[in-house]
């Protein structure tokens, strides 16, 4: 999907919501477990219930891999089921030497036909650039993550008095453009989002950490907004496990709609 | 596998060789492509030919994932086929927030029954520690990688005049011990191996980059040796693609034996 097409969807749906499909067999309604492919069936119900309120879906590969080949089938079927005008992100946090990253790109872009894949920056340029060889496909690079461990290395101050995550933002802008590169910026670090926006004014940010992890949508919009919205705000558990009973899909829809309405208010206020 | 058992194997086999199973359908002898599971059949032949000369196997998951569910079957079958006294490493370079890393640990340690998994450190403590909850299983943390991109971030000098990779080594020693934590240290940075050894005197290092990438076994042993050997030196392409003809397994055996004999000389010289 192109950047222009994504922006068009945001305008059309009045939403910059990404729904995280972190589907866990221990948390979905029990009656799914009798089905042939419980994960896909649950995702299908969630997608049906939420697709009018979001512009992206983000399955995290860990929740699929742990079921082996069957899990990969569920992931593939899920990505295929998502309507084509919705942006799809394989949250895989891959990254390896160039020769090998090319195979990961092939996996997520060709085999699974995702629009984007999350990538870890530790191994540097040649671990990231192979992903850019695919037209209209995206790298979403970890910059400032939402977890506690982000403090261990991402804030390392270098000799120029600059944090590592800023160096990642700066260097990586030589590798990709705002047409094929986004950044992961955690909502739990609202002040950080503003710093990231200064360094990467044009890029989209994928923002996890709103809801269960404690980040605020208003703060994210305040610090992260750019002229093209520039935000995909993710919610996983707050939507897909809004209820674990038979009403799970209605409750998921309600939670997604609530976030979408808040987003619509923000978009309206920005005159977008 | 325990540390003691691994050391015992090194002594017994007079080898600290790890064979990288980066099995690529475009590089294996063509007649394998007619088989039901070409990747597994090729790996089986390579394992049969090299198992007496190595103490570890390391399939890189990228080469399996790109074939979807079928690739995961090949990976599982390969790991199951490897004799139980040989250490197995899923070279997956995973790492995610704690809740999610636990699923990756389950995937590689339980579902695929690997002894170890490679992990990227960018997301910090809670992305690494869930892997330590599994008894006699190992994290192999990226410290100083063998690729060109290693120079982008791993050598970032912090305010204490210390490189990022050293910070990774120091902090991570609070999370794991030499009984469940190893480090990836590229052979292409021989001077770096000595630096890493100073900071992590007891830990094993997984050393890629000997052979095709240009690192020297002698330099690695010179700078990286500790009282328990402390080294697993990986060779992938140099062994598994020593020939792409019908004699591939003989040539692979010859290449593995050649490295093993060099290693035996090193072990003898060290009186190990």
Interface residues (C-beta under 8 A of the other chain):
Chain A: X22 X60 X62 X63 X65 X66 X67 X68 X69 X70 X72 X73 X76 X91 X93 X94 X95 X96 X97 X98 X100 X101 X103 X104 X106 X107 X111 X112 X120 X121 X122 X123 X124 X125 X126 X127 X128 X142 X145 X146 X147 X148 X149 X150 X151 X152 X153 X154 X156 X157 X158 X159 X161 X164 X167 X168 X171
Chain B: X22 X60 X62 X63 X65 X66 X67 X68 X69 X70 X72 X73 X76 X91 X93 X94 X95 X96 X97 X98 X100 X101 X103 X104 X106 X107 X111 X112 X120 X121 X122 X123 X124 X125 X126 X127 X128 X142 X145 X146 X147 X148 X149 X150 X151 X152 X153 X154 X156 X157 X158 X159 X161 X164 X167 X168 X171
